[in-house]
Every structure is written in C-alpha cells, then in structure tokens.
Amino acid sequence: MKKGIKMTAKQYTTILNILLNIIKRLYQGEKLSTQNIADDYEISIRSAQRYIKYLQTAGFNLKKQNNFYTIETIVDENQEVLFESIESIIKNAGLENEIMPSLKKLKMMNKESVFYSKIDIEKVDVSIFTQIENAIRSKNKIKIQYKMDNKIIPIIIKPLKISNFEGYWYLHSLDENNNYKTFHIKSIQSIEILKQKFRVKKDLLKNLDKAINVWFDPTKEIIQVELFADEFATKYLERLPLSSTQKIIKNNDNTSIIYIEITDKMEILRKLLMWIPNLVVIEPKWLKEEVDGMIDRYIEKFR
C-alpha cells in the first residue's frame, strides 16, 4: 500500500481484519503461503507479500520453508498485546494517519474482537516458555517438575520442540534413554536447565513437522492413509490440509483422493469423524473398519 492512495475507512478495516486473521492462523499452527493468503482473502499476490512484510517488520518471527510461512516467536495472546503488534505494523508501513483512527474505532466497538475471542489458546507461564526455548536452542537437558495425577514428578529430558495443538501447548522431547515423550507445558511446574548437552538427529526434528496433533510419534513407523473426499471436502481440504504431508489428487468430477502420513490412529480418528459423510477411508482397511465400527456403535447407542 503506497502513501497517497486514498482509501475508505471500510477498506482500512478490511486490511486490519485480514492482518489480525493471518496472525490468528499462524499462532494456531497453520502454514501459510502468499498464494494461500491471496486465495483465502481474495487479494493479489503482491498484497499478500506486503502483509507478510508488515508482520516481519513489526517483529513477528516468521520462518519460510518451501514457500510456506510459520511463526516461531511465542507471545501472550492477550488482546492488547496483539493490537499493539498491529499498531507497530501500521507505523512501520507509514499509515498512522490513515489507519490508526480505524484501529481505535475497531477496538472501541468491541473489546472482545471476534478474531481474538476465537483464538482459544491456553495461557501459560511466559518464564517457562523462555527457559524451554533457551534450552532447545542451546541443546541443554532440562529437569522439569511435572504435575501428573495430582503428584509432582521430577523428570530429566532433552527438549526438542514446542507445539500447539487445538489450543494446548506441548513440549516434544526425548528422555534419557532416547524414548520420545510429549508433555503438556501448563503441567510443568518449574524448570531447571542442566549443564549437560545433548545431540539429536536432524531427521527426527524434521519428522516433527509432520505432526497433526499430540498423538504423533516421530520414532514410529509411518502409516500411509488413503481417503476419498467428495466435492465439498475437496474444496475445503485444498485450502486447509489435514496435515503437512497431505497430497491431493483431484478427479474430473471435483472429488479427490487424499494421501496423508500418520504414526498412530488417534492422529486422524477425530478428524475423520468430523468430516463424515464427506470423507471416507480407503486404506488401510483396519482404519476403515475402526471408523465404521465407531459409527455403528454410535447409532446403536443413541438410536
């Protein structure tokens, strides 16, 4: 957006809403390309690139890989903090005079902005996050005091990566025997960064990017899942894939065959049930039988 171009208050508000929504989606763990942004918000590729630049200039730590952007900096999702970030974007774009009044009006109209009220991400202790991030970057083991079944258990682990699934924060790690473990970060009561260093295979870290949810285990054998998607499911799963491993092959009638990789049936079961009757399991047969059995039991129970 160049200085000197006259825009209406409605257009400015539209831009703000797009920026806020992009931030929301990134913090929910989505991977977005400029093509995704352009398609989803019906804007040009150049505008999508400009919005990404606004976010980077404002201090959002965006990482680009294979043309997809993810967000790495973890910040408080508090409404005021995010509005301050948007204000920073506006100032860096030199648009204070044009957009700032619209932003203030937007804040005053509804303290609980629709975009923020839908960011259902649990709040956690920022100091815990900071210590975990530091340990991951320095490759230091940590000793955590973990609350489980109303008990506090001391555990020494090798922290690998932080993730957010369905609004909950998790720490992926290896124990001292290199067994893969996932911990709910809010259940970590305290952290001690130890002096011992550790090494981890790059392939293991790369596999973590394939996670759909907390059930993913990068040390397990990959299971290939083949799905049939009707026209409705195809349309939406093209925009928002089931996982980063998704490969979609469209048929002439706008239905499709979708392939994804999982390591545990629990990674995909809930998603499949959410998409009934628009998504059907083709392979593996045992997964199809599991889904069919759950549907039959549901019908029998609530008939």
C-alpha positions, 0 to 999 in steps of 0.5 A, spaced: 500 500 500 503 506 497 502 513 501 497 517 497 492 512 495 486 514 498 482 509 501 475 508 505 475 507 512 471 500 510 477 498 506 482 500 512 478 495 516 478 490 511 486 490 511 486 490 519 481 484 519 485 480 514 492 482 518 489 480 525 486 473 521 493 471 518 496 472 525 490 468 528 492 462 523 499 462 524 499 462 532 494 456 531 499 452 527 497 453 520 502 454 514 501 459 510 503 461 503 502 468 499 498 464 494 494 461 500 493 468 503 491 471 496 486 465 495 483 465 502 482 473 502 481 474 495 487 479 494 493 479 489 499 476 490 503 482 491 498 484 497 499 478 500 507 479 500 506 486 503 502 483 509 507 478 510 512 484 510 508 488 515 508 482 520 516 481 519 517 488 520 513 489 526 517 483 529 513 477 528 518 471 527 516 468 521 520 462 518 519 460 510 520 453 508 518 451 501 514 457 500 510 456 506 510 461 512 510 459 520 511 463 526 516 461 531 516 467 536 511 465 542 507 471 545 501 472 550 495 472 546 492 477 550 488 482 546 492 488 547 498 485 546 496 483 539 493 490 537 499 493 539 503 488 534 498 491 529 499 498 531 507 497 530 505 494 523 501 500 521 507 505 523 512 501 520 508 501 513 507 509 514 499 509 515 498 512 522 494 517 519 490 513 515 489 507 519 490 508 526 483 512 527 480 505 524 484 501 529 481 505 535 474 505 532 475 497 531 477 496 538 472 501 541 466 497 538 468 491 541 473 489 546 472 482 545 474 482 537 471 476 534 478 474 531 481 474 538 475 471 542 476 465 537 483 464 538 482 459 544 489 458 546 491 456 553 495 461 557 501 459 560 507 461 564 511 466 559 518 464 564 517 457 562 516 458 555 523 462 555 527 457 559 524 451 554 526 455 548 533 457 551 534 450 552 532 447 545 536 452 542 542 451 546 541 443 546 541 443 554 537 437 558 532 440 562 529 437 569 522 439 569 517 438 575 511 435 572 504 435 575 501 428 573 495 425 577 495 430 582 503 428 584 509 432 582 514 428 578 521 430 577 523 428 570 530 429 566 529 430 558 532 433 552 527 438 549 526 438 542 520 442 540 514 446 542 507 445 539 500 447 539 495 443 538 487 445 538 489 450 543 494 446 548 501 447 548 506 441 548 513 440 549 516 434 544 522 431 547 526 425 548 528 422 555 534 419 557 534 413 554 532 416 547 524 414 548 520 420 545 515 423 550 510 429 549 508 433 555 503 438 556 507 445 558 501 448 563 503 441 567 510 443 568 511 446 574 518 449 574 524 448 570 531 447 571 536 447 565 542 442 566 549 443 564 549 437 560 548 437 552 545 433 548 545 431 540 539 429 536 538 427 529 536 432 524 531 427 521 527 426 527 526 434 528 524 434 521 519 428 522 516 433 527 513 437 522 509 432 520 505 432 526 497 433 526 496 433 533 499 430 540 498 423 538 504 423 533 510 419 534 516 421 530 520 414 532 514 410 529 513 407 523 509 411 518 502 409 516 500 411 509 492 413 509 488 413 503 481 417 503 476 419 498 473 426 499 467 428 495 466 435 492 465 439 498 471 436 502 475 437 496 474 444 496 475 445 503 481 440 504 485 444 498 485 450 502 486 447 509 490 440 509 489 435 514 496 435 515 503 437 512 504 431 508 497 431 505 497 430 497 491 431 493 489 428 487 483 431 484 478 427 479 474 430 473 468 430 477 471 435 483 472 429 488 479 427 490 483 422 493 487 424 499 494 421 501 496 423 508 502 420 513 500 418 520 504 414 526 498 412 530 490 412 529 488 417 534 492 422 529 486 422 524 480 418 528 477 425 530 478 428 524 475 423 520 469 423 524 468 430 523 468 430 516 463 424 515 459 423 510 464 427 506 470 423 507 471 416 507 477 411 508 480 407 503 486 404 506 488 401 510 482 397 511 483 396 519 482 404 519 476 403 515 473 398 519 475 402 526 471 408 523 465 404 521 465 400 527 465 407 531 459 409 527 455 403 528 456 403 535 454 410 535 447 409 532 446 403 536 447 407 542 443 413 541 438 410 536 
